[in-house]
Amino acid sequence: MNILFLSLYEIANSNSGYIYADLVREFVERGHNVYTVTPTRKEDTCAFTDDNGAHIIKVKNGQIQKTGKIKKVINLLSLEKHTIKAVKKFANGVKFDLIVNMCSNLCYAKTSMYFKKRDGAIYYLLMKDIFPQNAVDIGMMKTSGIMGFVYRHFRKKEKKMYSSTDYIGCMSKANKDYILSNNPQLNSERITIVPNSIQSVDVALSDEDIKAMRDKYGIPQDKTVFVYGGNLGKPQDIPFIIECLKAQEDNASAYFFIVGDGTEFNMLQNFVDTEKPNNVKLLQRLPREDFDGMLAACDVGMIFLDYRFTVPNFPSRLLSYMQAGLPVLACTDANTDVGNIIVDNNFGWKCASNDVQDFTLTVKQAIAEANDKKDNSKKLLNEEFSVAACYETISRCFE
């Protein structure tokens, strides 16, 4: 079967360790002929076949992630045109049976429809964000006034995208329920649950390695280390995170290690530079080879989602914590079910992301219970968030 994968994230090859690369590799290993489109800013548009046999088409385009709104929209619009041209050039003569759009923000909708119509392919949309409502929730877009025209334009495109798909894979049950309740025209039998997934690897460290990793980055050996790794942007509500960290300044048992980048990173950096909290370390990035090891050297993973969200998000960073065997503290809005999944499967805690006192109490609970909940997350990861399970769900569309 010839498959076209469309990714908004740059994938160097199918061994890159990124969640979408794992899914691509799973399809290749099952014997399919896979073409993966990935944007790049570092080189001209090109194509190659990696060691696993996956065909990678790199499409030169402007920056999409971690950039301003206007620049992002312009570059997203140009990506569609560049992608269609690149696929026609580098996959000349290939008739696709399946198109898997692993994207958000309506990206690749036009591309997917073009090749669906040209080849009669099945179009499988893997929902990662619910746009434009997620932008409305956190004040980046309005439904009334002049900006209301922009919202209605994107909402119209969203409905058109949904109606053009053959299947929609949602990240969780809450995600699926939201899509169906707000788009009653959709056939519920074509809406599946396909969560973010990875091919789990063993990243566990010995006691000596944990000590060495903490020493390398100046992390205390005698404290419960809470780690956050990922985007630091509007969806995380950085002002609230700062208030939570301020409330922990006298907590002698907890240490907070934050690694990430995004549009709001400088706000967090300014807090650290100005207040100089003695139990917080902030890094913009880590070497890829150190990141998984650093997670395994910590005690509790953290998730933050703005309390204003009405759409049920499901952060992909959860999988990295689960792979490291970490219990997770989810500080979120009331509409996502990620906190319920964490609590129901006994690998963490949840609290409201508009209540600093709730966060403080949950941190104390996590310090007391972290050792008892370790490794429960790894078990669930292997059972329900593996690329093998997601492959089986997607491949049923051909049954």
N, C-alpha and C positions, 0 to 999 in steps of 0.2 A: 504494500500500500504506500502511495506517495503522500507525504504529509508536509504541510507548510505550517511551521511554528512562527508566531509573531511575538517578539518580546520588546518591551520598552526599555529594558535594562541591558546593559552591555554584557554580552557573554563571549568571553575570549575563546572558549571551546567547551565541549560537553563534560570536561573534567574540572571545570572552574570552581566547583564547590558551591555555586549559587543555586537557589532552589529551582529555578526554571531550567537550569542546565541539567539537573538531576532528572527532571521529567523527560527532557529531550533524550538523554542517554538511555533511559528506560525503554523508550520507543525504538531506539536504534538496536538495543540489545534484544528486543523481541522480533527483530527481522524486518523492520520497516525502513523505507527510504525517506530520510528526514532532511528537510531544508529549513534552517533556522535563520530568521532575519533578526539582526541586532544592530542598533544604532551605534555609531562611533564618532568621536570628535578628533581622534588621534591620527587618522590615516584616510586616504581616499577610499571610495567605495571599492570593495574587492570581494572575492569569494575563495574559499579553500575547503578542503576536506580534512577533518581532524583525525587523530589516531583511532577513534572509535568508529569512524565511518560516517559521522554526521557532516552534512554540508552546511557550512556557515557562510552567510551572506552579510557582510558588514556594510552598512549604509551610512555614508558620511552625512552628518547633520549637526545642527547647532545643539547646544546644551538644553536638556529637558528636565533633568533632576536638579533640585537644589538651586534654583534660579528664580528670578522675578517673574511675576504673573504674565506681563506683556510679552517678555522674551520667550517664556515657556509656550504660550499660545501660538506665537509666530513659528517657532521651531516644530511644534506638533503638526501644524498645518502643512509645513514643507515636507515633513517626514513621509506623509502619505504618498505624495507625488514621487519622491525619490525612491521609495520602497517598490512601488509598482514597476518603475523603470528598471530597478536593479534585479528584481525577480524575473522579469521577462528576459533580461540579458543573461543572467547566470544560471537560470533554470529553463533555458530555451528548450522547448519540446516536451517538457514535463507536464503531464496532466495530473492535477492534484485530486486525491480522493477525500482528503480531510484537511480542514483549516482550523488550527487551534490558535485563537487570539488570547494571549496571556497578558492582557493589558487593562488599562483603566482610562478614565477621562475621555471616553469615546475614541481613543486612539486606534488606528488601523480599521475602523469601521468601514471606510470606503475601500481600503485595500482588500479586506475580507470579502466584501460584496462583489468586488471586481472579479476575483478568482473563483468565487462560488458560482457566479453567473457564467463565467467563461468555461469552467470545467465541470459544472454540475456537482461540485464538491459539497460535503456536509460541513456546515459552519458551526463550530463549537466555541462559544464564548466562555472563558474562565473569568468570572467577575472578581476584580480585585478592589475596586472602589465603586461607590454608587454616586456618580456625578451627573447633574450639578448639585444635588441636594447636600452632599457633604460640604461643598463650598459655601452654601447658604447657611448651614448650621454654625459655622465658625466665623461668619461675618465677612467672608471673602466675596460674596455675591448676594444680591438682593432680589426679591421676587416682585418688588413694586418700583415705581418711579422709572427713571431713565434706564437704570441697570436691570429693571424687570424685563426689558426687551432682550437683553443678553441671556438672562435666565430662561425665558420662554424659547429662545432660539436653541439653546443646548438641550432643554427638556424635550423639544420636538425631535431633535437628532437622537436623543436617548431612546425615545419610544420607537423611532424608525429602526435603530440598531437592534433593539430587542425583537422587533417583529421580523427582522431579516435573518435572525439566527435559527438554526435547527435545534440547538440545545444550549442551555445556559447552566454553567457549573458555579454554584454559590459556595462560599467559604464555610458556612455554618447553617444550622437550621434557622436561626434568627435572620440571617441574611436572606435565605430563601423565602421565609414568611413575609419579609418586608417587600421584596420584589413582587410577590404575588398580590399582596394587599394594595400596592400602589400601581400595579399594572394588571388589572383583572382580565384584560384581553388575552393574556398569555395562557398557554396550555400548561397546566401544572405538571403533567406527565413529562414535559420536556425540560422541566427545571430540576436539576439534580444537585447533589452536594458533593463538590470536589474541593476539599480544603487544600490550602498550601501544603506542600509535601516535600520531603527530602529523602535521600538514601542515607540512612543513619550510619555513622562511623563511630568508632570508639575514640573518644577524646579524653578519657579519664587520665588523671595524673597521679603519680605516687605522692606520698607526703613530702618527700624531698623535692620533687618537681614543683609542687604547690608553693613550698617555701621559696624556692628559687624564683618562680614567676612573680610572687608578691614582692620579693626583694628588688627584682629588676625594675618594677614600676612604683616602688616606694609605698606599697600597700601594707598596712599593719598585719602582723601575724596573729594577734590576740583579739581581733574584733570580728563580728559578723559582717561580712562584706556584701553590700547590696550593689548589684551592677545593672546599669542600663546601657544597652548598645543599640544604636540605630539613628533614625532621623530625629533631628531637633528642629521642628518647624511648627507651624500653626496648629496642626492636629494634636500636638503633645501639650499645648497650653503651658509654655515655658514659665510665664509669671506664676502659675500655680505650683510648678515644680520648685521654683525658687522659694516660695513661702513654705513649702514642705521641708526643704533643706534648712531654712532658718529655724524651723521648729525643732530640728534635730541637733542643733549646735551643742546642747548640753548632754546629749546621749553618748555616754562614754563607751557603750557596747557596740555601736553601729558605725560603719564607715561606708560612704557612698562613692562609687567609682562610675563615672559617666564617660562613655566614649561615643562620639557621634558628630555629625555635621548637618547643616541645614540652614534655612533662611533665618532662624532665630538663635543660632549658635552664639553670636556675639552678645546677645542679651545675657545668656548664661555665663559667658566668659567675663563680662563686666561685673556680674555679681561676685564671682570667685575672686577677681582681681581687687575689687573694692572691699568686700567683707572679709576675705581671707579666712573662710571657715576651716577649722582644723580637722574636720572629718569628711572632707569632700575633695576628690581629685577629678579634674576635667581634662580630657584629651580629645583633640579633634579627630584623630585617627590612630590606628595601630597597624603594624605590618600584618598582612593577611595571615601569615604563618603563626603569629602570636595571638590572634583574636580568639580562636577557639580554645587555645590553652589558657588564656586569661579568664575566659568564662568558667572553665573547669576549676580554676583556682579561687573562684568566688563562692559565695554561699547561697545567695538568693538573687534571682533575676527580677527585673522590674519592667512593667508595661504602664505607659501613661497615655490616656486618651481624653481629650477635652470633654467636659461634662455636658456641653451643649449639643453634642452629636445626637441626632435622631436616627441616623442610619447606623446599623450594627456593623462596625468595623471589626476586623480580625487580623491583628498585626502579625506579619510573617516572622518577626523577631522571636516570637514564642518558640519556634522550632529550634532555634539555636540554643535557647535555654534548656529545652527538653533534651536535646542531644547531649548537653553537658551534664544531664542528670540533676539540674537545679530545680528546687521548688520556686514558684513564681508568685510575686505580689502584683496583682492587677488593679491599678488605680484608674477607673474608667467611668464612663457615662452609664446610665441605667439601661440603655437599649442594646448594647452588645451582649452576647452570651459567652464571651471569652472568660469572664470571671466565674460564671456558673460552671463552665466546663472544668476550669482549674480546681474549684472547690469540690465539685461532685466527684472528681477523680482523685481527690486527696493529694494533690501536689502543689497546694498553695493557698492563697488568701485573696480576698477582693475587698475593695473599699471604694467609696465615692470620690470622684475626682473634683469635687467642689467643697471638700470638707477636710481641712488640715488636721483637725483633731482626730478624725477617723483614720487618716493616714498614720498619725503618730501611734495610735492604739494598735493598728495593724502591724506596724514595725515591731513593736514590743512583742506581739504574739508571734511574729515570724522568728524573732531571735530565740524565743523559747522553744519553738517547734521545728526549726529548719532541719535539724538532723533526722527527725522522725519521718519527714516527707521526701527526703532525697531518694532518687531512683524511681519513684512512682511515675515521674514525668517521662522517663526513658521508656518505660513499659508501654505507656499509652501512645507514645510517638511511633513505636514499632507496630502497634496494632491498628492505628487509625490514621496516621499521618505519613504513611510510607508512599513512595512513588509507585510501588507495585499495586497498592490498593487504588490509587487514583487512575493508573493505567487501566485497570479492570473496569472501573466505572465509565471512563471515556470510551473504551473499545466496545461497550455494549451498544453504542449507537449504530453499529453495523450488524447487530444480531437480527 
